[in-house]
Amino acid sequence: MAISEKIWMPTEYAILGLLMDGSKHGYELARRFAPETALGTICHLEMSMLYANLKKLQKMDYIEAEMELQGNRPPKRVFNLTGIGRAAFIEWVRSPVARLREIQPDFLTKLYFARQLGTDDVGALIGRQIELCRQALERLRQGHTLNEEVEDLLDISAGNYSGLNLGEEEDFSPKGKRSHPKPSEHELARDPTPEEQEYVELVTNLRIRQNEAVIEWLSEARRKLAGGY
């Protein structure tokens, strides 16, 4: 299992990202998540949840805490990133999101921190996301129903075909990830009613336009943030 599969929320990765440039105490981290800040506009985290996440990350050895002396004042707890935590963050921040609905806040959070790594990382991240969206868009235009599940495209982009059932043209979900019963042969053979077909076409057109809009936005972001990358 990949390191980054152990945590899921973008706020947890954001904590790791904030610790990339050095140790910080809880209140210092909390200020970075305030809604008035650039990060807080896309990834807000209340104080109680911040400390819950810090505790979780510490148990997983992604971060460590130590007491810092302050002269006559009580010592304060500061948090540091471990080697495991650094590796998890780097893996996460360089990977595109698997679903269109994860553009906000997941991808936007990745983009915020990728900017701190340099224009090459920003350009590469956006490029991977554009390519993934283009593959999804092409499949939608071909009439495939992606149902917003494009982990298979991520696997293909990474050169990993082992989890795909390529023998069934219409099944785009990796093996072992189906969470609902597969329709019977009778149900699959039934022709959709005109009303059903019209509805499916409307939904598909919406997803096509959403992907087109996201690709356009990503291209603009790459021009502005990656120096014409």
MIZA-205551 format. One record per atom (N, C-alpha, C): residue in one letter; x, y, z. Coordinates in steps of 0.2 Angstrom, whole numbers, plus 5000, padded with zeros to 4 digits. Layout:
# residues N
aXYZ
...
END
This chain:
# residues 229
m500449945000
m500050005000
m500450065000
a500350114996
a500750174995
a500650215002
i501150255003
i501150295009
i500550335010
s500450375004
s499850425005
s499150395006
e499150325005
e498450295006
e498250295013
k498650315018
k498550305025
k498150365028
i498150425024
i497750475026
i497350505020
w496850535021
w496350555015
w496150625015
m496150665020
m495850725020
m496350775017
p496150825013
p496650875011
p496950915017
t496550925022
t496750965028
t497350925031
e497350865031
e497950825034
e498550835030
y498450835024
y499050845020
y499350915020
a498850965021
a498951035022
a499451045028
i499251005033
i499651015039
i500450995038
l500450935034
l501150915032
l501450965028
g501150995023
g501451045019
g501651105023
l501251125028
l501451185032
l502051175036
l502251105037
l502851095041
l503451075037
m503351085030
m503851065026
m504451115027
d504251185029
d504851235029
d505051245036
g504851195041
g505151205048
g504551185053
s504751175059
s504351165065
s503851225066
k503251205069
k502751255070
k502351235076
h502151285080
h501651265086
h500951265083
g500451245088
g499751235086
g499451295083
y499551355087
y499251415086
y499551445079
e500151435078
e500451455072
e500151425066
l500051355066
l499651315061
l498951345060
a498651355066
a497951375066
a497851435062
r498351485063
r498251545059
r498251545052
r498651485049
r498751475042
r498051455039
f497651425043
f496951395041
f496451445042
a496551505044
a496051555045
a495751575039
p495051585039
p494751595032
p494951665029
e495351705032
e495551765029
e496251755025
t496551695026
t497151675022
t497051645016
a497551645011
a497451615005
a497351535006
l497651505010
l497551435011
l496851425014
g496651465019
g495951455022
g495351465018
t495451505012
t494951515008
t494751445004
i495151395004
i494951335001
i495051275006
c495351285011
c495451225016
c495451255023
h494851265026
h494751295032
h494751235038
l495051245043
l495151195049
l495051235055
e494551215059
e494451235066
e494951215071
m495051245076
m495651235081
m495551165084
s494951145085
s494851075088
s494951015083
m494851025077
m494950975072
m495750985070
l496051035071
l496751045069
l497150995074
y496951005081
y497350965086
y497150885085
a496550875083
a496350805082
a496750775076
n496850815071
n497250795065
n498050785067
l498250835071
l498950835073
l499050765077
k498550755082
k498650685086
k498650625081
k498250625076
k498150575072
k498850565068
l499050615065
l499750615061
l500350595066
q500250615072
q500850595076
q500850525078
k500250495079
k500150425080
k500450385074
m500350415068
m500550375062
m501350395060
d501650425065
d502350445064
d502450485058
y501950525055
y502050575050
y502350645053
i502150655059
i502450715062
i502650695069
e503150735073
e503350725079
e503250785083
a503150785090
a503050845094
a503650845099
e503850905101
e504350915106
e504150975110
m504350975116
m504251035120
m504851085119
e504651145118
e505151205117
e505151245123
l505751255126
l505751305132
l505751375130
q505451415134
q505351485133
q505551535139
g506051515142
g506351555147
g505851545153
n505651605156
n505151595162
n504451575160
r504351575154
r503651555152
r503551485151
p502951455152
p502851385151
p503051365144
p503351305144
p503651275137
p503051265133
k503151265126
k502551255121
k502751195117
r502251165115
r502351105110
r502451125103
v502951105100
v503051115093
v503051055089
f502851055083
f502750995078
f503250995073
n503550945071
n504050935066
n503850875061
l504050885055
l503850835050
l504350785050
t504150715050
t504650665049
t504850645042
g505250605041
g505450585034
g504850545031
i504450505035
i503850475032
i503350525030
g503250575034
g502750625033
g502950665027
r503650685026
r503850715020
r503750675014
a503850615014
a503750575008
a503050565006
a502650565011
a501950555010
a501650625007
f501850675009
f501650745006
f501950754999
i502550734998
i502850744991
i502450704986
e502250634988
e501850594984
e501250624982
w500850644987
w500250674987
w500250734982
v500650784984
v500650854981
v500750844973
r501150794971
r501250784964
r500850744960
s500250714963
s499750674960
s499150714958
p498850704952
p498250734951
p497650704954
v497050734955
v496550704958
v496150654953
a495750614956
a495450554952
a494750574950
r494450624953
r493750644951
r493650714950
l493250734946
l493150804944
l492950844950
r492550814954
r492250844960
r492850854966
e493350824965
e493950834969
e494350894967
i494250934962
i494650994960
i494651034966
q494051044969
q493951084975
q493751044981
p494051044987
p494651074988
p495351034987
d495250974985
d495850934985
d496450964980
f496250974974
f496750994969
f496951064970
l496551104973
l496651174974
l497151174980
t497151134985
t497551124990
t498251104988
k498251054983
k498851034980
k499251084977
l498851124973
l499151184969
l499451234974
y499151244979
y499351294984
y500051274986
f500151214988
f500851194990
f501351184985
a501051154979
a501551144973
a501851214971
r501551264972
r501851334971
r502451344975
q502451314981
q503051324985
q503651284983
l503551234980
l504051184978
l504451214971
g504051254968
g504351284962
g503951274955
t504151314950
t503751314944
t503751244941
d504251214941
d504251144938
d503751094941
d503651094947
d503151054951
d502451074949
v502351144949
v501751174947
v501551154940
g501951164935
g501851144928
g501751074927
a502051034931
a502050954930
a501350934933
l501150964939
l500550944942
l499950964938
i499951024935
i499351044931
i499351004925
g499950994922
g499950954916
g499650884917
r499850854922
r499550784923
r498750784924
q498550844928
q497850844928
q497450864922
i497750904918
i497450914911
i497450854907
e497950814907
e497950754903
e497450704906
l497350704912
l496850654915
l496150684913
c496050744913
c495350774911
c495250764904
r495750764900
r495650754893
r495450684891
q495850644895
q495650564894
q494950554896
a494650584901
a494050574903
a493550614898
l493750664896
l493250704891
l493250664885
e493750634882
e493750594876
e493250534877
r493350504883
r492850444884
r492150464884
l492050524887
l491350544888
l491050564881
r491450594876
r491250604870
r491150544865
q491550494867
q491450424864
q490750394866
g490450414871
g489850384874
g489950344880
h490550334883
h490650294889
h490350334895
t490050294899
t489850324906
t490350324911
l490750374912
l491250374917
l490950374924
n490450404925
n490150404932
n490650434937
e491050484934
e491550514938
e492050474942
e492050404940
e492550364943
e493150354937
v493650384938
v494250384933
v494850354936
e494850314942
e495450294944
e495850244939
d495450214934
d495750174929
d496150224925
l495950284924
l496350324920
l497050344923
l496950354930
l497550364934
l498050304933
d497750244934
d498150184933
d498550184926
i498150204921
i498450204914
i498950254914
s498850314916
s499350364916
s500050344920
a499950304925
a500550284929
a500850214926
g500550194920
g500750134917
g500550064921
n500050074925
n499850014929
n499149994926
y499149934923
y498549904920
y498249844924
s498649834929
s498449764933
s497749764936
g497549824938
g496849824941
g496249834937
l496349834930
l495849854926
l495549784923
n494949784921
n494549734918
n494549754911
l495049754907
l494949774900
l494549734895
g494349674898
g493949624894
g493249654893
e493049694897
e492349724897
e492349794895
e492149814889
e492249884886
e491949934891
e491349924893
e490949974897
e491149974904
d491549934907
d491749934914
d492349964915
f492350024918
f492950074918
f493150074926
s492850034930
s493050034937
s493549974938
p494149994942
p494649944943
p494249884947
k494549824946
k494349764949
k494349774957
g493849744960
g493849744967
g493549814970
k493449864966
k493149924969
k492449934967
r492049884964
r491349894963
r491049894970
s490649944971
s490249944978
s489549934977
h489249914971
h488549904970
h488549834966
p487949804966
p487849744962
p487849754955
k488149714951
k488249724944
k487549704941
p487249744936
p486649734933
p486649664930
s486049634930
s485949564926
s486049574919
e486149514915
e486149514908
e485549544905
h484949524908
h484349554906
h484249624906
e484449654912
e484449724913
e484949764908
l485549734907
l486049764902
l485749754895
a485349704893
a485149694887
a484549744885
r484149764890
r483549804889
r483749874886
d483449894881
d483549964878
d483250014883
p483650074883
p483350124888
p482750154884
t482250184888
t481750214886
t481950284883
p481550314879
p481750384876
p481850434882
e481450424887
e481550474893
e482250464896
e482350394897
e483050384900
e483650404896
q483550394889
q484050404885
q484250484885
e483650524885
e483750594885
e484050614891
y483850584897
y484150604903
y484950594903
v485150534901
v485850514901
v486250564896
e485950584891
e486250634886
e486350694890
l485850714893
l485950784897
l486450784902
v486450724906
v487050714911
v487750714908
t487750674902
t488450674899
t488650734896
n488150774893
n488350844891
n488550894896
l488250884902
l488450924908
l489150904910
r489350844910
r490050824912
r490550834907
i490350834900
i490750864895
i490950934896
r490450974897
r490551044898
r490951064905
q490851024910
q491251034916
q491951014915
n492150964911
n492850944910
n493150994905
e492751024900
e493051074896
e493151134900
a492751154905
a492851214909
a493451204913
v493551144916
v494051134921
v494751134917
i494751104911
i495351104906
i495551174905
e495051214903
e495251284901
e495451324907
w495251314913
w495451344919
w496151324921
l496251254920
l496951224922
l497451254917
s497251264911
s497751294906
s497951364908
e497451404910
e497551474912
e497951474918
a497851424923
a498251424929
a498951404927
r499051364923
r499751344921
r500151404918
r499751444914
r500151504911
r500351554916
k499851564921
k500051614926
k500451594932
l500451524933
l500851504939
l501551464937
a501551444931
a502151404929
a502551444924
g502451504923
g502851544919
g502851524912
g502251504909
g502151484903
g502451414901
y502451374907
y502651304907
y502351274901
END
